[in-house]
């Protein structure tokens, strides 16, 4: 038997198989994209029939994923008193329900949220400018026990200095509603308020995620006679606590779709395919 000839035949055979597989994958992907575009066009038409405008790109160009894990987090506030002493010092005392004070500053609590403010002098005295504002704010929050590695920040100029806002993320997905604002002047930090959670771990189970067209149909059904917006401005996939305004030492984050309309209304739709 001519082994050289047989080897050549086998190589040609495998090349043909690989080409066939490549053509199949390209065709399957083209077909899937075509179906996705077709469904998106139908949903856009459905919305327009209800006088709701939407950019079709929101349905096709999004941070969509097929599956997401549940995420366990712990509140940076273990309890009000210990957090107040961490923020203000050991001489912080309870002035009234959910409020702790010192001669220089105070902290108020509401549910999972906190508000730290000074009466006069800065909480932390340091030279602040636009180039170091974010780092100074991040360092202060880390000293309060906040894990800042998965956060995005924005710096805004104010008449007195700067506001630095941190938004919390799990990977590419924002924890909607979890953010902290740090108010600064040129000589230091004067106020800090918001809420924050530190990641504890991931659930081994994953949840399938509703696609955007199906989610939008559910959104329309949920309105059920209520006034609809003139336009849907943005759609984002992320995490939510699905909790009340009470205090929680720990939480399980679940995937949600966030819809923002032209009337500044924000609606959250459970993104889990099955609950």
NUVO-648201 format. One record per residue (C-alpha): residue in one letter; residue number from 1; z, y, x. Coordinates in Angstrom, 1 decimal. Layout:
BEGIN
+------+------+--------+--------+--------+
: resn : resi :      w :      v :      u :
+------+------+--------+--------+--------+
:    A :  NUM :      Z :      Y :      X :
...
+------+------+--------+--------+--------+
This chain:
BEGIN
+------+------+--------+--------+--------+
: resn : resi :      w :      v :      u :
+------+------+--------+--------+--------+
:    X :    1 :    0.0 :    0.0 :    0.0 :
:    X :    2 :   -0.9 :    3.5 :    1.3 :
:    X :    3 :    2.6 :    5.2 :    1.3 :
:    X :    4 :    1.1 :    8.5 :    2.4 :
:    X :    5 :   -1.2 :    8.6 :   -0.6 :
:    X :    6 :    1.6 :    7.5 :   -2.9 :
:    X :    7 :    3.9 :   10.2 :   -1.5 :
:    X :    8 :    1.2 :   12.8 :   -2.2 :
:    X :    9 :    0.7 :   11.5 :   -5.7 :
:    X :   10 :    4.5 :   11.8 :   -6.4 :
:    X :   11 :    4.6 :   15.3 :   -5.0 :
:    X :   12 :    1.7 :   16.4 :   -7.2 :
:    X :   13 :    3.4 :   14.6 :  -10.2 :
:    X :   14 :    6.7 :   16.5 :   -9.7 :
:    X :   15 :    4.9 :   19.8 :   -9.3 :
:    X :   16 :    3.0 :   19.2 :  -12.6 :
:    X :   17 :    6.4 :   18.4 :  -14.3 :
:    X :   18 :    8.0 :   21.5 :  -12.9 :
:    X :   19 :    5.1 :   23.7 :  -14.1 :
:    X :   20 :    5.3 :   22.1 :  -17.5 :
:    X :   21 :    9.0 :   22.8 :  -17.7 :
:    X :   22 :    8.5 :   26.4 :  -16.6 :
:    X :   23 :    5.9 :   26.9 :  -19.3 :
:    X :   24 :    8.2 :   25.4 :  -21.9 :
:    X :   25 :   11.1 :   27.6 :  -20.8 :
:    X :   26 :    8.9 :   30.8 :  -20.9 :
:    X :   27 :    7.6 :   29.8 :  -24.3 :
:    X :   28 :   11.1 :   29.1 :  -25.7 :
:    X :   29 :   12.4 :   32.3 :  -24.4 :
:    X :   30 :    9.5 :   34.3 :  -25.8 :
:    X :   31 :    9.9 :   32.5 :  -29.1 :
:    X :   32 :   13.6 :   33.3 :  -29.2 :
:    X :   33 :   13.1 :   36.9 :  -28.2 :
:    X :   34 :   10.4 :   37.1 :  -30.9 :
:    X :   35 :   12.7 :   35.7 :  -33.6 :
:    X :   36 :   15.5 :   38.0 :  -32.5 :
:    X :   37 :   13.2 :   41.0 :  -32.7 :
:    X :   38 :   11.9 :   39.9 :  -36.1 :
:    X :   39 :   15.5 :   39.5 :  -37.5 :
:    X :   40 :   16.5 :   42.8 :  -36.0 :
:    X :   41 :   13.5 :   44.5 :  -37.8 :
:    X :   42 :   14.5 :   42.9 :  -41.1 :
:    X :   43 :   18.1 :   44.1 :  -40.8 :
:    X :   44 :   17.0 :   47.6 :  -39.9 :
:    X :   45 :   14.8 :   47.6 :  -43.0 :
:    X :   46 :   17.7 :   46.4 :  -45.1 :
:    X :   47 :   19.9 :   49.3 :  -43.8 :
:    X :   48 :   17.1 :   51.8 :  -44.4 :
:    X :   49 :   16.8 :   50.6 :  -48.0 :
:    X :   50 :   20.4 :   51.6 :  -48.3 :
:    X :   51 :   19.7 :   55.0 :  -46.7 :
:    X :   52 :   21.5 :   54.0 :  -43.4 :
:    X :   53 :   19.7 :   54.9 :  -40.2 :
:    X :   54 :   20.1 :   52.8 :  -37.1 :
:    X :   55 :   18.3 :   52.6 :  -33.7 :
:    X :   56 :   16.8 :   49.1 :  -33.5 :
:    X :   57 :   17.8 :   49.0 :  -29.8 :
:    X :   58 :   21.5 :   48.7 :  -30.9 :
:    X :   59 :   20.6 :   45.3 :  -32.3 :
:    X :   60 :   18.6 :   44.0 :  -29.3 :
:    X :   61 :   20.1 :   45.8 :  -26.3 :
:    X :   62 :   23.8 :   45.2 :  -26.4 :
:    X :   63 :   26.6 :   43.5 :  -24.4 :
:    X :   64 :   26.2 :   40.4 :  -26.6 :
:    X :   65 :   27.6 :   37.0 :  -25.4 :
:    X :   66 :   27.6 :   33.7 :  -27.2 :
:    X :   67 :   31.3 :   32.9 :  -26.6 :
:    X :   68 :   34.5 :   34.7 :  -25.7 :
:    X :   69 :   37.9 :   33.5 :  -24.8 :
:    X :   70 :   41.2 :   34.5 :  -26.5 :
:    X :   71 :   43.3 :   36.6 :  -24.1 :
:    X :   72 :   47.1 :   36.6 :  -23.8 :
:    X :   73 :   48.6 :   40.0 :  -22.8 :
:    X :   74 :   52.1 :   41.4 :  -22.3 :
:    X :   75 :   53.1 :   44.9 :  -23.3 :
:    X :   76 :   53.9 :   47.1 :  -20.3 :
:    X :   77 :   56.9 :   48.1 :  -22.4 :
:    X :   78 :   59.3 :   45.1 :  -22.2 :
:    X :   79 :   61.8 :   47.1 :  -24.3 :
:    X :   80 :   62.2 :   50.8 :  -25.0 :
:    X :   81 :   65.3 :   51.4 :  -22.9 :
:    X :   82 :   64.1 :   49.7 :  -19.8 :
:    X :   83 :   60.8 :   51.5 :  -19.9 :
:    X :   84 :   62.5 :   54.8 :  -20.4 :
:    X :   85 :   64.7 :   54.3 :  -17.4 :
:    X :   86 :   61.7 :   53.2 :  -15.4 :
:    X :   87 :   59.8 :   56.4 :  -16.4 :
:    X :   88 :   62.7 :   58.9 :  -16.3 :
:    X :   89 :   65.4 :   57.4 :  -14.1 :
:    X :   90 :   68.6 :   55.5 :  -14.6 :
:    X :   91 :   70.3 :   58.6 :  -16.2 :
:    X :   92 :   67.9 :   58.4 :  -19.2 :
:    X :   93 :   70.0 :   58.1 :  -22.4 :
:    X :   94 :   69.2 :   57.4 :  -26.1 :
:    X :   95 :   69.0 :   60.8 :  -27.9 :
:    X :   96 :   67.9 :   59.4 :  -31.2 :
:    X :   97 :   66.0 :   56.4 :  -32.6 :
:    X :   98 :   63.0 :   55.6 :  -30.3 :
:    X :   99 :   63.6 :   58.6 :  -28.1 :
:    X :  100 :   65.2 :   58.8 :  -24.6 :
:    X :  101 :   66.0 :   61.9 :  -22.6 :
:    X :  102 :   67.2 :   63.4 :  -19.4 :
:    X :  103 :   67.8 :   67.0 :  -18.5 :
:    X :  104 :   64.2 :   67.3 :  -17.2 :
:    X :  105 :   62.1 :   65.1 :  -19.5 :
:    X :  106 :   61.9 :   62.8 :  -22.5 :
:    X :  107 :   60.0 :   59.8 :  -23.8 :
:    X :  108 :   59.2 :   58.9 :  -27.4 :
:    X :  109 :   58.1 :   55.5 :  -28.6 :
:    X :  110 :   56.1 :   54.4 :  -31.6 :
:    X :  111 :   55.2 :   50.8 :  -32.0 :
:    X :  112 :   53.4 :   49.8 :  -28.7 :
:    X :  113 :   52.8 :   53.4 :  -27.8 :
:    X :  114 :   54.8 :   55.8 :  -25.6 :
:    X :  115 :   54.8 :   59.6 :  -24.8 :
:    X :  116 :   56.4 :   60.9 :  -21.6 :
:    X :  117 :   56.7 :   64.6 :  -21.3 :
:    X :  118 :   58.5 :   67.1 :  -19.1 :
:    X :  119 :   60.4 :   70.2 :  -20.3 :
:    X :  120 :   59.4 :   72.4 :  -17.3 :
:    X :  121 :   59.0 :   70.9 :  -13.9 :
:    X :  122 :   56.4 :   68.1 :  -13.2 :
:    X :  123 :   57.3 :   64.4 :  -13.6 :
:    X :  124 :   55.8 :   63.9 :  -10.2 :
:    X :  125 :   55.4 :   66.9 :   -7.9 :
:    X :  126 :   52.2 :   66.6 :   -5.8 :
:    X :  127 :   49.2 :   68.7 :   -5.0 :
:    X :  128 :   46.4 :   67.9 :   -7.6 :
:    X :  129 :   42.7 :   68.7 :   -7.4 :
:    X :  130 :   39.7 :   67.2 :   -9.1 :
:    X :  131 :   38.9 :   64.9 :   -6.2 :
:    X :  132 :   42.3 :   63.2 :   -6.1 :
:    X :  133 :   43.4 :   63.5 :   -9.8 :
:    X :  134 :   42.3 :   60.0 :  -10.7 :
:    X :  135 :   44.0 :   58.4 :   -7.8 :
:    X :  136 :   47.2 :   60.3 :   -8.3 :
:    X :  137 :   47.2 :   59.3 :  -12.0 :
:    X :  138 :   46.4 :   55.6 :  -11.2 :
:    X :  139 :   49.2 :   55.4 :   -8.6 :
:    X :  140 :   51.7 :   56.9 :  -11.1 :
:    X :  141 :   50.7 :   54.4 :  -13.8 :
:    X :  142 :   50.9 :   51.4 :  -11.4 :
:    X :  143 :   54.4 :   52.5 :  -10.4 :
:    X :  144 :   55.3 :   52.2 :  -14.2 :
:    X :  145 :   54.1 :   48.6 :  -14.1 :
:    X :  146 :   50.6 :   48.9 :  -15.4 :
:    X :  147 :   47.9 :   46.6 :  -14.0 :
:    X :  148 :   45.0 :   49.0 :  -13.5 :
:    X :  149 :   42.4 :   46.8 :  -11.8 :
:    X :  150 :   40.3 :   46.3 :  -15.0 :
:    X :  151 :   40.2 :   49.9 :  -16.1 :
:    X :  152 :   37.6 :   52.6 :  -16.4 :
:    X :  153 :   38.7 :   56.3 :  -16.0 :
:    X :  154 :   37.3 :   59.7 :  -17.0 :
:    X :  155 :   38.5 :   63.1 :  -15.6 :
:    X :  156 :   38.3 :   66.1 :  -17.9 :
:    X :  157 :   38.9 :   69.7 :  -16.8 :
:    X :  158 :   41.5 :   71.6 :  -18.9 :
:    X :  159 :   42.5 :   75.3 :  -18.8 :
:    X :  160 :   45.7 :   74.2 :  -16.9 :
:    X :  161 :   44.3 :   71.4 :  -14.8 :
:    X :  162 :   43.0 :   67.9 :  -15.6 :
:    X :  163 :   43.3 :   65.1 :  -18.1 :
:    X :  164 :   42.7 :   61.7 :  -16.7 :
:    X :  165 :   42.1 :   58.9 :  -19.3 :
:    X :  166 :   42.1 :   55.2 :  -18.5 :
:    X :  167 :   40.5 :   52.7 :  -20.8 :
:    X :  168 :   41.5 :   49.1 :  -20.5 :
:    X :  169 :   39.0 :   46.3 :  -20.1 :
:    X :  170 :   38.9 :   42.5 :  -19.9 :
:    X :  171 :   35.9 :   41.9 :  -17.7 :
:    X :  172 :   33.0 :   43.7 :  -19.3 :
:    X :  173 :   34.8 :   44.1 :  -22.7 :
:    X :  174 :   37.1 :   47.0 :  -23.7 :
:    X :  175 :   40.4 :   46.5 :  -25.4 :
:    X :  176 :   39.8 :   48.9 :  -28.3 :
:    X :  177 :   42.7 :   51.3 :  -28.7 :
:    X :  178 :   44.3 :   50.5 :  -25.4 :
:    X :  179 :   44.3 :   53.6 :  -23.2 :
:    X :  180 :   46.5 :   56.0 :  -21.4 :
:    X :  181 :   46.1 :   59.7 :  -20.9 :
:    X :  182 :   47.7 :   61.5 :  -17.9 :
:    X :  183 :   47.9 :   65.3 :  -18.2 :
:    X :  184 :   48.1 :   67.2 :  -14.8 :
:    X :  185 :   48.3 :   70.6 :  -13.4 :
:    X :  186 :   47.7 :   71.7 :   -9.8 :
:    X :  187 :   51.3 :   70.9 :   -8.8 :
:    X :  188 :   51.8 :   67.5 :  -10.4 :
:    X :  189 :   51.9 :   65.3 :  -13.5 :
:    X :  190 :   53.3 :   66.8 :  -16.7 :
:    X :  191 :   52.7 :   64.3 :  -19.5 :
:    X :  192 :   51.6 :   60.6 :  -19.9 :
:    X :  193 :   51.0 :   59.0 :  -23.3 :
:    X :  194 :   49.2 :   55.9 :  -24.7 :
:    X :  195 :   49.7 :   52.2 :  -24.7 :
:    X :  196 :   48.8 :   49.5 :  -22.1 :
:    X :  197 :   48.8 :   45.7 :  -21.8 :
:    X :  198 :   48.9 :   43.4 :  -18.7 :
:    X :  199 :   46.8 :   40.3 :  -18.9 :
:    X :  200 :   48.9 :   37.1 :  -18.9 :
:    X :  201 :   46.2 :   34.4 :  -19.1 :
:    X :  202 :   43.2 :   33.1 :  -21.0 :
:    X :  203 :   43.2 :   30.5 :  -23.8 :
:    X :  204 :   41.3 :   27.4 :  -22.9 :
:    X :  205 :   39.6 :   27.6 :  -26.3 :
:    X :  206 :   36.5 :   29.8 :  -26.8 :
:    X :  207 :   35.2 :   31.3 :  -30.0 :
:    X :  208 :   31.6 :   31.5 :  -30.9 :
:    X :  209 :   30.5 :   35.1 :  -31.5 :
:    X :  210 :   28.6 :   36.4 :  -34.6 :
:    X :  211 :   25.3 :   37.9 :  -33.8 :
:    X :  212 :   24.7 :   41.6 :  -34.5 :
:    X :  213 :   22.4 :   41.2 :  -37.5 :
:    X :  214 :   24.8 :   38.8 :  -39.2 :
:    X :  215 :   27.7 :   41.1 :  -38.4 :
:    X :  216 :   25.9 :   44.1 :  -39.9 :
:    X :  217 :   25.2 :   42.2 :  -43.1 :
:    X :  218 :   28.9 :   41.4 :  -43.3 :
:    X :  219 :   29.6 :   45.1 :  -42.7 :
:    X :  220 :   27.5 :   46.1 :  -45.6 :
:    X :  221 :   29.1 :   43.4 :  -47.8 :
:    X :  222 :   32.6 :   44.7 :  -46.9 :
:    X :  223 :   31.7 :   48.2 :  -48.1 :
:    X :  224 :   31.1 :   46.8 :  -51.7 :
:    X :  225 :   30.3 :   50.0 :  -53.4 :
:    X :  226 :   32.0 :   52.4 :  -50.9 :
:    X :  227 :   30.0 :   55.3 :  -49.5 :
:    X :  228 :   27.8 :   54.3 :  -46.6 :
:    X :  229 :   27.2 :   56.4 :  -43.6 :
:    X :  230 :   23.9 :   58.2 :  -43.0 :
:    X :  231 :   23.6 :   56.7 :  -39.5 :
:    X :  232 :   25.2 :   54.0 :  -37.4 :
:    X :  233 :   25.6 :   55.6 :  -33.9 :
:    X :  234 :   27.0 :   52.7 :  -31.8 :
:    X :  235 :   27.9 :   49.0 :  -31.8 :
:    X :  236 :   30.1 :   47.5 :  -29.2 :
:    X :  237 :   31.7 :   44.1 :  -28.6 :
:    X :  238 :   35.2 :   44.0 :  -27.3 :
:    X :  239 :   38.8 :   42.9 :  -28.0 :
:    X :  240 :   41.4 :   44.0 :  -30.5 :
:    X :  241 :   45.0 :   43.1 :  -31.1 :
:    X :  242 :   44.6 :   42.8 :  -34.9 :
:    X :  243 :   48.3 :   43.8 :  -35.1 :
:    X :  244 :   50.4 :   46.3 :  -37.1 :
:    X :  245 :   52.0 :   49.4 :  -35.7 :
:    X :  246 :   55.2 :   47.5 :  -34.9 :
:    X :  247 :   56.3 :   46.9 :  -31.3 :
:    X :  248 :   55.1 :   43.7 :  -29.7 :
:    X :  249 :   56.3 :   42.3 :  -26.3 :
:    X :  250 :   53.2 :   40.1 :  -26.1 :
:    X :  251 :   49.9 :   39.8 :  -28.0 :
:    X :  252 :   46.9 :   37.6 :  -28.4 :
:    X :  253 :   43.6 :   39.6 :  -28.1 :
:    X :  254 :   40.7 :   38.5 :  -30.3 :
:    X :  255 :   37.0 :   39.4 :  -30.1 :
:    X :  256 :   35.8 :   42.1 :  -32.5 :
:    X :  257 :   32.6 :   44.2 :  -33.1 :
:    X :  258 :   33.2 :   48.0 :  -33.2 :
:    X :  259 :   30.9 :   50.1 :  -35.4 :
:    X :  260 :   30.9 :   53.9 :  -35.1 :
:    X :  261 :   29.0 :   56.0 :  -37.6 :
:    X :  262 :   27.9 :   59.7 :  -37.9 :
:    X :  263 :   31.0 :   60.6 :  -39.9 :
:    X :  264 :   33.2 :   59.6 :  -36.9 :
:    X :  265 :   34.4 :   56.5 :  -38.8 :
:    X :  266 :   35.2 :   53.5 :  -36.7 :
:    X :  267 :   35.1 :   50.0 :  -38.3 :
:    X :  268 :   36.1 :   46.8 :  -36.7 :
:    X :  269 :   34.6 :   43.5 :  -37.8 :
:    X :  270 :   36.0 :   40.1 :  -36.7 :
:    X :  271 :   33.5 :   38.8 :  -34.2 :
:    X :  272 :   34.6 :   35.2 :  -34.4 :
:    X :  273 :   32.0 :   32.9 :  -36.0 :
:    X :  274 :   34.8 :   30.7 :  -37.4 :
:    X :  275 :   38.5 :   31.6 :  -37.7 :
+------+------+--------+--------+--------+
